[in-house]
Amino acid sequence: MRWPTEPATAVCRRPSSTLTDKEFLVNLDLAVLDAYRGLTGTEPEGIWRAPGRINLIGEHTDYNDGFVLPFALPQAAYLAAGRRGDGRIRIVSVDLGETVEYALAELSPGNAGWHSYLAGVFWAMREAGHTVGGADLALASDVPIGAGLSSSAAIECVLVSALNDLYDLGIEPMQRAKLARVTENAYVGAPTGLMDQAASTLCEEGRALFLDCRSLEVEQVPFDPAAHGYAVLVVDTLTRHSHADGEYATRRADCERAAELLGVPALRDVSVEGLDERLEALGDERLVRRARHVVTEDARVLEACTALREDDFRALGELMTASHASMRADYEITEASVDLTVEVALAQGAAGARMTGGGFGGCVLVLAETGQLDAIGTEVTAAFTDSGRKAPPLFVARPAAGAGRLT
Ligand code: GLA
């Protein structure tokens, strides 16, 4: 079987186009160019791209000042953009076939749908004191929505990147990631950490991004499983989540409460040595489990970095599987379809498997020897269809580049 490196599910509606269907589906940069021309009757000033991400390991550690290890995907948001002098924003979504228009002066926080992730970027940049005027924008993305692959961060980051270039702002990459996060937190209202925006902005091709979410120190760790006979297979369970719902926020609140009771600024400050005794002080079984996940997950990220540096894919796989077990039993953010995927993949001999992203569904990444992918894909698909689920889209992920200008 030849494994796709992009999901087969990218849905793009065709605007007034001279492109063939094939070009349209494959070349989202051409799709946004075409849509921009349809919107404005002019050429855009440029086209930008910002990717979705997969988190190899380090889940729900970012807002605890901890460690994460994501890499960027080839799947990405694409934006054709040009400035406007009248303080207005017009946005066309190629995927949805919808157009919206805003006056910059009227922007106010709140989630009004897909376009809030763009409108909020203008708001966040202006709140931060950057001189940003209006723009015409055409957007398309093949990052599956709600699948734990950071579809929203890709949209935010592609616009931050475009406005930074168009208005010649010279904002450093980490600052750009932070502005995208402000959009998500303060405008859209999802209380997420920095990982997704940092990954979309800073990742490099062929590398995973180690990020210390307190110091904001980064290390680009070479990650080339194919060179060692391994691959990361992504299984999209098609179970969908939303970060704006209550579960993410309650996990976050539990962590803050646990840190407060333990007398530390963040759970990052709790050592994995002597953890069980230390957590007894919490006197609350749920808080113990939440804190145990975060502290042990931080330790697993550091071990995973060591495994990557040593090209030890077996060790990496074991850490991934331990991460999943911790998310299932202690953080309680998995659900039946992701647990089923992990179980079947491991039974087929995968080196490791875990859910990625915020939780409650979405994607599972399976680290396996290349020769095992067919059997794993076949068995996972059979397990889904036998249990009345839809066959999950599968693709092989390779570490791609972060946000930037294409033309
Ligand atoms: C979502 C959030 C991130 C991070 C992950 C869980 O993707 O956007 O900030 O908290 O969940 O690791």
Residues whose N, C-alpha, C, O or C-beta is under 5 A from the ligand:
A	BS01	GLA	G58 E59 H60 T61 D62 T192 G193 L194 M195 D196 G357 G358
